[in-house]
Amino acid sequence: MSIEIKTATAEPIRQTFSHTRRRFGDKPASRYQEASFDLEAATNFHYRPLWQPDKLLNDPTRTAIVMADWYSVSDPRQFYYGAYVQTRAKMQENAEHDYAFCEKRELLAHLSPALREQIIQLLLPLRHAEFGANMNNSGIAADGYGTSVTQMHMFQAMDRLGIAQYLSRIGLMLDDGGLAALDRARALWQQEPSWQGLRRYVEDSLVVSDWFELTLAQNLVSDGLLYPLLFQRFDEQLCAQGAGQFGMLTEFMRLWFSESQRWVDAMVKTVINESDANREQVGVWVDHWRARALEALAPLAEIGPGQPALEDIDRAFGQRLGKLGLPGARP
């Protein structure tokens, strides 16, 4: 007796979900596509927001920017919740190793009083700016339109909360677990004249009603100038002064900034390429907030890397804007 083994292939009736089939065709979709496109409710709302009755719950008119399809803005990192969590878990694991290494060997205990004072003056107050960035991006996630847009800002909000916590942890390490350094940083943020420009920038951004203007003010302009100044140039200054070990504690911030620039640039480029009106409006907003950011950062640059460093950073930022299709040179 012979046994004949046969295989049968069952062809699926559909290759993907309805929402991705309508946008990408009836073919297998990536996890990013399944979790990012056409998920936000757009019809059949039961009520309008009581606090804003002229708008729908998910309303594209909460910004002056007009897009035929906000889902044309996508994340070049292909982050949906699962991919985001896995990536950040790896980054956090590396950061925890660095922090544990510094704590075990008491590397910050060998800092001179002058270097310790520089770090307290120029880095620790940033924890308050990072909490502001968390609030701004949370607001954008609430007011923005399209899941592919809002989820990027929600991920950004949680990243900023994590960075604020890392800065707080640095303050605890500088004070051997005490709160004196963090209390001093709060006092600097609230009272020190050199920090009041950035504090005013953050507080003014908290009440910006147009969510796309807010993402430009926070994620493009402020981050694009502040991070190279205080997490790159200041780190180079500390290394030159013999405090290279401190760079282990801020490596997460530098890696994060390099990564986050990718989605910010992709978003801005897509928006300004949509229409001349968008390009003009974005240019006006960027010029306004860029001038304010440079004014706010100038006193901090004088304390740390110096005014020439800020000018170099601004020139590099102008080149970045030029690559996006915006005027790069300041008027």
C-alpha positions as CSV (number, residue, x, y, z in Angstrom):
1,M,0.0,0.0,0.0
2,S,1.3,3.4,-0.9
3,I,0.6,6.7,0.8
4,E,0.5,9.8,-1.2
5,I,1.0,13.1,0.7
6,K,-0.4,16.2,-0.9
7,T,-0.2,19.8,0.1
8,A,-2.9,22.3,-0.5
9,T,-2.5,26.0,-0.5
10,A,-5.4,28.1,0.8
11,E,-5.4,31.5,-0.8
12,P,-6.7,34.2,1.5
13,I,-9.7,36.1,0.3
14,R,-8.1,39.4,1.3
15,Q,-4.4,40.1,1.9
16,T,-4.8,42.8,4.5
17,F,-7.3,44.9,6.5
18,S,-9.8,47.1,4.8
19,H,-8.2,50.4,5.8
20,T,-4.8,49.5,4.4
21,R,-6.4,47.9,1.3
22,R,-8.2,51.1,0.5
23,R,-4.9,53.1,0.7
24,F,-2.2,50.7,-0.5
25,G,-4.1,48.0,-2.4
26,D,-5.0,44.4,-1.6
27,K,-1.5,43.3,-0.7
28,P,0.2,42.4,2.6
29,A,0.8,45.6,4.6
30,S,3.6,46.2,7.0
31,R,3.0,46.5,10.7
32,Y,3.7,50.2,10.5
33,Q,1.1,50.7,7.8
34,E,-1.5,48.6,9.8
35,A,-0.9,50.7,13.0
36,S,-0.5,54.1,11.5
37,F,-2.8,54.9,8.6
38,D,-6.5,55.8,8.4
39,L,-7.2,54.9,12.1
40,E,-8.4,58.2,13.4
41,A,-12.2,58.6,13.3
42,A,-13.3,61.1,10.7
43,T,-17.1,60.7,10.6
44,N,-20.1,60.0,12.7
45,F,-19.1,62.1,15.8
46,H,-21.8,62.2,18.4
47,Y,-21.0,65.7,19.7
48,R,-18.6,68.6,19.3
49,P,-16.1,69.5,22.0
50,L,-17.8,71.6,24.6
51,W,-14.6,73.7,25.0
52,Q,-14.4,74.3,21.2
53,P,-17.8,73.9,19.7
54,D,-16.7,75.3,16.3
55,K,-14.5,72.2,15.8
56,L,-15.0,68.5,15.4
57,L,-13.2,66.1,17.8
58,N,-10.7,65.3,15.1
59,D,-10.5,68.5,13.0
60,P,-7.9,69.4,10.4
61,T,-8.6,73.1,10.8
62,R,-6.8,73.4,14.1
63,T,-3.8,74.6,12.1
64,A,-3.4,77.1,9.3
65,I,-1.5,74.5,7.3
66,V,-3.7,72.8,4.7
67,M,-3.0,69.3,3.5
68,A,-5.0,67.3,1.0
69,D,-4.1,64.2,3.0
70,W,-2.4,64.4,6.4
71,Y,-1.5,60.8,6.1
72,S,1.1,61.7,3.5
73,V,3.2,62.7,6.5
74,S,4.8,59.5,7.7
75,D,7.7,58.4,9.9
76,P,10.9,57.4,8.1
77,R,11.8,55.4,11.2
78,Q,8.6,53.3,10.7
79,F,7.8,53.6,14.4
80,Y,4.5,52.3,15.6
81,Y,4.0,51.4,19.3
82,G,5.8,48.0,19.2
83,A,8.8,49.2,17.2
84,Y,9.1,52.3,19.3
85,V,9.1,50.5,22.6
86,Q,11.6,47.9,21.4
87,T,14.0,50.7,20.1
88,R,13.8,52.7,23.3
89,A,14.2,49.6,25.5
90,K,17.6,49.0,23.8
91,M,18.6,52.6,24.2
92,Q,17.6,52.6,27.8
93,E,19.5,49.4,28.5
94,N,22.6,51.0,27.2
95,A,22.0,54.2,29.1
96,E,21.4,52.3,32.4
97,H,24.7,50.5,31.8
98,D,26.5,53.8,31.5
99,Y,24.8,55.3,34.6
100,A,25.5,52.2,36.6
101,F,29.2,52.3,35.5
102,C,29.5,56.0,36.6
103,E,27.7,55.3,39.9
104,K,29.7,52.2,40.8
105,R,33.1,53.9,40.1
106,E,31.9,57.3,41.5
107,L,33.2,59.0,38.4
108,L,31.3,62.3,39.2
109,A,33.0,62.5,42.6
110,H,36.3,63.3,40.8
111,L,34.8,66.4,39.1
112,S,36.4,69.7,40.2
113,P,34.0,72.1,42.0
114,A,34.2,74.4,38.9
115,L,33.1,71.7,36.5
116,R,30.4,70.6,38.9
117,E,29.1,74.1,39.0
118,Q,29.2,74.4,35.2
119,I,27.1,71.3,34.9
120,I,24.5,72.5,37.5
121,Q,24.3,75.9,35.8
122,L,24.0,74.7,32.2
123,L,22.4,71.3,32.2
124,L,20.2,70.6,35.2
125,P,17.7,73.5,34.7
126,L,17.0,71.9,31.3
127,R,14.9,69.3,33.1
128,H,12.2,72.0,33.3
129,A,12.4,72.8,29.6
130,E,12.1,69.1,28.9
131,F,8.9,68.9,30.9
132,G,7.6,71.8,28.8
133,A,8.5,69.9,25.7
134,N,6.6,66.9,27.0
135,M,3.5,69.1,27.5
136,N,3.8,70.7,24.1
137,N,4.1,67.4,22.3
138,S,1.2,65.9,24.3
139,G,-0.9,68.9,23.2
140,I,0.1,68.4,19.6
141,A,-0.9,64.7,19.8
142,A,-4.3,65.8,21.1
143,D,-4.9,68.6,18.5
144,G,-3.1,67.1,15.5
145,Y,-4.8,65.3,12.6
146,G,-3.9,61.8,11.4
147,T,-2.5,58.9,13.4
148,S,0.7,58.9,11.4
149,V,1.3,62.5,12.7
150,T,-0.1,62.3,16.2
151,Q,1.7,59.1,17.2
152,M,5.1,60.6,16.3
153,H,4.4,63.5,18.7
154,M,3.1,61.2,21.4
155,F,6.4,59.2,21.2
156,Q,8.3,62.5,21.3
157,A,6.4,63.5,24.4
158,M,7.3,60.4,26.2
159,D,10.9,60.7,25.1
160,R,11.1,64.2,26.6
161,L,9.7,62.9,29.9
162,G,12.5,60.3,29.9
163,I,15.2,62.9,29.2
164,A,13.9,65.1,32.0
165,Q,14.2,62.1,34.3
166,Y,17.7,61.4,33.2
167,L,18.7,65.0,33.9
168,S,17.1,64.7,37.3
169,R,19.1,61.5,37.9
170,I,22.3,63.4,37.0
171,G,21.4,66.0,39.7
172,L,21.0,63.2,42.2
173,M,24.3,61.7,41.3
174,L,26.1,65.1,41.6
175,D,24.7,65.4,45.1
176,D,25.2,61.8,46.2
177,G,21.5,61.2,46.3
178,G,20.6,64.5,47.9
179,L,18.3,67.1,46.4
180,A,20.5,70.2,46.8
181,A,21.6,70.2,43.2
182,L,18.1,69.8,41.9
183,D,16.8,72.5,44.2
184,R,19.5,74.8,42.9
185,A,18.6,74.0,39.3
186,R,15.0,74.9,40.0
187,A,16.1,78.2,41.5
188,L,18.2,78.9,38.5
189,W,15.3,78.2,36.1
190,Q,13.0,80.5,38.1
191,Q,15.3,83.3,39.0
192,E,18.7,83.3,37.2
193,P,18.7,86.0,34.5
194,S,20.6,83.9,32.0
195,W,17.8,81.3,32.0
196,Q,14.8,83.6,31.8
197,G,14.9,83.9,28.0
198,L,14.6,80.2,27.5
199,R,12.0,80.0,30.3
200,R,10.0,82.7,28.5
201,Y,10.3,80.8,25.3
202,V,9.0,77.6,26.9
203,E,6.1,79.3,28.7
204,D,5.1,81.2,25.5
205,S,5.1,78.0,23.5
206,L,2.7,76.4,26.0
207,V,-0.1,78.7,24.8
208,V,0.5,78.5,21.1
209,S,-2.9,77.4,19.7
210,D,-1.8,76.3,16.2
211,W,-0.4,72.8,16.7
212,F,1.8,72.9,13.6
213,E,3.4,76.2,14.6
214,L,4.0,74.6,18.0
215,T,5.8,71.6,16.5
216,L,8.0,73.9,14.6
217,A,8.7,76.1,17.6
218,Q,9.5,73.0,19.8
219,N,10.7,70.1,17.7
220,L,12.4,71.9,14.8
221,V,13.7,75.3,16.0
222,S,14.2,75.0,19.8
223,D,15.6,71.5,19.7
224,G,17.6,72.2,16.5
225,L,19.5,75.0,18.3
226,L,19.5,73.9,21.9
227,Y,20.6,70.3,21.6
228,P,23.8,71.0,19.5
229,L,24.7,73.8,22.0
230,L,24.2,72.2,25.3
231,F,24.5,68.5,24.6
232,Q,27.2,68.5,21.9
233,R,29.3,71.7,22.1
234,F,29.1,71.8,26.0
235,D,30.1,68.1,26.1
236,E,33.1,68.9,23.9
237,Q,34.0,71.7,26.3
238,L,33.7,69.4,29.3
239,C,35.9,66.8,27.5
240,A,38.6,69.4,26.8
241,Q,38.5,70.4,30.5
242,G,39.1,66.8,31.6
243,A,35.5,65.7,32.3
244,G,35.0,63.3,29.5
245,Q,33.4,60.8,31.7
246,F,30.3,63.0,32.0
247,G,29.6,62.4,28.3
248,M,28.5,58.9,29.2
249,L,25.5,60.4,31.0
250,T,24.3,62.5,28.1
251,E,25.0,60.0,25.3
252,F,21.3,59.1,25.2
253,M,20.3,62.7,24.5
254,R,22.8,63.0,21.6
255,L,21.6,59.7,20.0
256,W,18.0,60.6,20.5
257,F,18.4,64.0,18.9
258,S,20.1,62.5,15.9
259,E,17.3,60.1,15.5
260,S,14.4,62.5,16.1
261,Q,15.7,65.0,13.5
262,R,14.7,62.4,10.8
263,W,11.0,62.5,11.4
264,V,10.9,66.2,12.0
265,D,12.7,66.9,8.7
266,A,10.5,64.5,6.8
267,M,7.3,66.1,8.2
268,V,8.4,69.6,7.4
269,K,9.5,68.7,3.9
270,T,6.3,67.0,3.1
271,V,4.2,69.9,4.4
272,I,6.0,72.7,2.6
273,N,6.1,70.7,-0.7
274,E,2.3,70.5,-0.6
275,S,1.7,74.1,-1.5
276,D,3.3,77.5,-1.8
277,A,1.0,78.8,0.9
278,N,2.3,76.1,3.3
279,R,5.9,77.0,2.5
280,E,5.3,80.7,3.1
281,Q,3.5,80.1,6.4
282,V,6.1,77.7,7.7
283,G,8.8,80.1,6.7
284,V,7.2,82.9,8.7
285,W,6.8,80.7,11.8
286,V,10.4,79.4,11.6
287,D,11.9,82.9,11.2
288,H,9.9,84.1,14.2
289,W,10.8,81.3,16.6
290,R,14.4,81.0,15.3
291,A,15.1,84.6,16.3
292,R,13.5,84.1,19.7
293,A,15.5,80.9,20.3
294,L,18.8,82.5,19.4
295,E,18.0,85.4,21.8
296,A,17.1,82.9,24.5
297,L,20.2,80.8,24.1
298,A,22.7,83.6,23.8
299,P,23.2,84.1,27.6
300,L,23.6,80.3,28.1
301,A,26.2,80.2,25.3
302,E,28.2,83.0,27.0
303,I,28.3,80.9,30.2
304,G,29.3,77.7,28.3
305,P,30.6,77.0,24.8
306,G,30.6,80.7,23.8
307,Q,28.8,82.9,21.3
308,P,30.9,81.7,18.3
309,A,29.7,78.2,19.0
310,L,26.1,79.4,18.9
311,E,26.8,81.2,15.6
312,D,28.2,78.0,14.1
313,I,25.2,76.0,15.3
314,D,22.9,78.6,13.7
315,R,24.7,78.4,10.4
316,A,24.4,74.6,10.4
317,F,20.7,75.0,11.3
318,G,20.4,77.3,8.3
319,Q,21.9,74.7,6.1
320,R,19.4,72.1,7.5
321,L,16.5,74.5,6.6
322,G,17.9,75.0,3.1
323,K,18.0,71.2,2.5
324,L,14.3,71.1,3.5
325,G,13.4,73.8,1.0
326,L,13.2,76.8,3.4
327,P,15.3,80.0,3.4
328,G,18.4,79.1,5.5
329,A,20.1,82.5,6.0
330,R,18.7,84.7,8.7
331,P,17.5,88.2,7.6
